[in-house]
Amino acid sequence: MKAYLTRLTHSERSESSDRDLALYLTFIAGAANAGGFMAVGQYTSHMSGIVSSMADTLVLGHGTLFLTGLFAVFCFILGAAASAILINWGRRKELRSVYALPLAAEACLLVVFGFSGLMLSGNLPIIGLLCFIMGLQNAVITKISGARIRTTHITGLVTDAGIEFGKLLYWNRTSPPGRSPVDADREKLKLLCTMIALFFTGGVSGAVVFTQFGTAAALFLAVPLAALTLFPLLEDFSARK
């Protein structure tokens, strides 16, 4: 178990560790997104929807709602920027925990969200916190996968799944010389469908748990996320003693 958890966030990557980490983070994103809706009545991972809402509210003259959307987008960008800074700093220092650092920060921020009822006043700080968390997480898997995978929203996942499904259904007749037949990447399609299902499952689980426990349910997300980062962080700590 220790070896498995270590490789998920270790600097030494493999295709399987990238895939498994993406699956875990997709579930967490779905749950956190649902928790945000339960807490503040707004999804915080869907920047397309937020920007579209900003356009609508600007035209309708709802200045406060427009500024709220602008604040949400700004916090998401800050989260992604913070993730990039941590990862690049970790690479410069040649840390084993280069990818564990932003995820450990995310776990800490989920704890803050869990106690937001006591620590934060009003919905705006919670919206900002959740958007920052989503940006932080999405940038991690983006950096790891070379921008091939996202975990906090599924528009790209559904699009890619549709492309592969279209290839699967395509009828390859006789091709001109030198032209390869159209073949679906079945493993990629399986991964995409699994991630979509996990985002949905995480959303359902998050909605149920947050309904029962309120924002304190975020602690259930913070603990396993922290477990993913523990061993690479301990390796770096031990190496510098």
Residue pairs with C-beta under 8 A, 6 or more apart in sequence:
2 231
5 227
5 228
5 230
5 231
6 231
6 232
6 235
7 14
7 17
8 17
8 20
8 21
8 24
8 228
9 21
9 97
9 99
9 100
9 103
9 228
9 229
9 232
10 17
10 96
10 97
10 99
10 100
10 231
10 232
11 90
11 91
11 95
11 96
11 97
11 98
11 99
11 232
12 96
13 144
18 141
18 144
18 145
18 149
19 191
21 141
21 144
21 228
22 141
22 145
22 149
22 151
22 191
22 195
23 194
23 195
23 198
24 224
24 228
25 137
25 140
25 141
25 151
26 151
26 195
26 198
26 199
26 202
27 198
27 199
27 201
27 202
27 205
28 137
28 151
28 202
28 221
28 224
28 225
29 45
29 134
29 137
29 138
29 151
29 152
29 153
29 199
29 202
30 198
30 199
30 200
30 201
30 202
30 203
30 205
30 206
31 202
31 203
31 205
31 206
31 209
31 221
32 44
32 45
32 110
32 113
32 130
32 133
32 134
32 202
32 206
32 218
32 221
33 43
33 44
33 45
33 46
33 134
33 152
33 202
33 203
33 206
34 202
34 203
34 204
34 205
34 206
34 207
34 210
35 113
35 130
35 206
35 207
35 209
35 210
35 215
35 217
35 218
35 221
36 42
36 43
36 44
36 45
36 126
36 127
36 130
37 43
37 207
38 206
38 207
38 210
38 211
38 214
39 113
39 116
39 123
39 126
39 130
39 210
39 214
39 215
40 123
40 126
40 127
40 130
41 123
42 72
42 123
42 127
43 49
44 72
44 76
44 127
44 130
44 131
44 133
44 134
45 131
45 134
45 138
45 152
45 153
46 153
47 72
47 73
47 76
47 153
48 153
48 155
50 69
50 72
50 73
51 69
51 73
53 65
53 69
54 66
54 69
54 70
54 73
57 63
57 65
57 66
57 69
58 66
68 124
68 127
71 124
71 127
71 128
72 127
72 128
72 131
73 131
75 127
75 128
75 129
75 131
75 132
75 135
76 131
76 132
76 134
76 135
77 135
78 132
78 135
79 131
79 132
79 133
79 134
79 135
79 136
79 137
79 138
79 139
80 135
80 136
80 138
80 139
80 142
81 135
81 139
82 102
82 105
82 132
82 135
82 136
83 102
83 135
83 136
83 137
83 139
83 140
83 143
84 139
84 143
86 101
86 102
86 105
87 98
87 99
87 101
87 102
87 139
87 140
87 143
89 101
90 97
90 98
90 99
90 101
91 98
95 101
95 232
95 236
96 232
96 235
96 236
96 239
97 104
97 229
97 232
97 233
97 235
97 236
99 140
99 143
99 144
99 232
100 228
100 229
100 232
100 233
101 229
101 233
102 136
102 137
102 139
102 140
103 137
103 140
103 225
103 228
103 229
104 226
104 229
104 233
105 136
106 133
106 136
106 137
106 225
107 222
107 223
107 225
107 226
107 229
108 222
109 129
109 132
109 133
109 136
110 133
110 218
110 219
110 221
110 222
110 225
111 218
111 219
111 222
112 119
112 120
112 129
113 126
113 129
113 130
113 133
113 215
113 218
114 215
114 216
114 217
114 218
114 219
114 222
115 215
115 216
116 125
116 126
116 129
116 215
117 214
117 215
117 216
120 126
120 129
126 215
134 152
135 152
137 151
137 152
138 150
138 151
138 152
138 153
141 149
141 150
141 151
142 149
142 150
149 195
150 156
150 157
151 195
151 199
154 195
154 196
154 199
157 192
157 195
157 196
157 199
158 196
160 188
160 192
161 189
161 192
161 193
161 196
164 184
164 185
164 186
164 188
164 189
164 192
165 184
165 189
167 182
167 183
167 184
167 185
168 184
168 186
168 189
170 182
170 184
172 181
172 182
175 181
206 217
206 221
209 217
209 220
210 217
210 218
213 220
